[in-house]
Amino acid sequence: MTASSSGKELFDTFTRHAAAWTGAGQASGAVQIDRQRLHIGARCASPAIDSGTVAAQSFGGGLLACAMQGQLRQSITRHNRQDEKYAPCLGLNAQLAGGFSWVDGCGRRHDSGAQGKVWSQNGPIQWRQSTLLAGAVSQCHVAASAALLERWLADAPGSMAARRIEGYLLARHQAEGYRASRLSGFVTRAAIRLQALLTTQPPALAQRLQIEGLALAILGAWLDMPHERPAGGPQGRHRRAVHDAIDLIRAHPADDFSISALARRVGLNECYLKSGFRECTGMGIAAYVRQQRMEQALALLEQGCQPVHEVARHVGYRNKSHFARAFRLAHGCLPSQVRPGGGEDVPEPPEPGGAPG
């Protein structure tokens, strides 16, 4: 299979996959398919969907990027069909908001849990039914064909990334499940930016080049991640509890997490939580909360869809001056200097020791 044909096949199978989901929600709306540029865009509404957009851009080399956003009035369930052919050699799904559940081939039910995860897919997935849960939904999906992974493998023999690619290629015809990892700040920012670019209908050349670059950056970051080994015993339970605490902070940046409240939420002793948290992240809980707030604030400002004061509230700041000071300490500039078009003006925060405003 040529690189060009692998990209077209990925696009065609994804288009049928997206159409099946739209049909499951009995949605109606405008659908635009550009087979020359390998782009699909759809806006839909139905009794189950208050508002929804799906957009995907494929590339001849065997790369695909997709964004899905919407508000579901009720959960949408679809059942697996025998002709379901969308099975990329490597697919990643960044869960930015909302959740989903599925029943695997053995009848076991699984739940995605809170947002802030990236789910990996390698080849066909064994599933009987899948459900998008009611509420806000925001996901970003990138996929690579076997032809593209084979090209990458030839360029980097013997590396850690090459060994991981070899595993994907060997397992691409086996029916497996989804695997979840924590969503890093870098991937979160790239996914949010990717969503903004994909909603341009249809993306111009400059936007398509940026979409391709961001999709490759997300895949590259995934290939560079260390393997997560399953843990068992008391130490394994402690590690999982610490990871649950990290997921909670990432999913709810505006919440004021005290160590005692966080320890109760994840079922772990405060001392174990503090030491395990520092071991996993290299910083204390309060510092990690500030870092996650500033990373998410930067990503939202770069997207340019919300005014600065709304971004401040989203990450837990009621006072714009306090938000501006924290943002400048983290990123070296004011929030209004990041937001496209300049945004609203945020007052320059007073220097420490100065008179209050």
Secondary structure, DSSP 8 states (H G I E B T S, - for coil): --HHHHHHHHHHHHHHHHHHHHHHTT-EEEEEEETTTTEEEEEEE-SSEEEEEEEEEEETTTEEEEEEEEEESS-EEEE--TT-----SEEEEEEEE--EEEEETTS-EEE--SSSEEEEE-S-B-EEEEEE-SEEEEEEEEEE-HHHHHHHHHHSTTSHHHHHHHHHHHTTTS-B--EEEE--HHHHHHHHHHHHHHTSSS--HHHHHHHHHHHHHHHHHHHHS-------HHHHHHHHHHHHHHHHHHH-TTS---HHHHHHHHT--HHHHHHHHHHHHSS-HHHHHHHHHHHHHHHHHHHT-S-HHHHHHHTT-S-HHHHHHHHHHHHSS-GGGTSTT--S-------TTS---
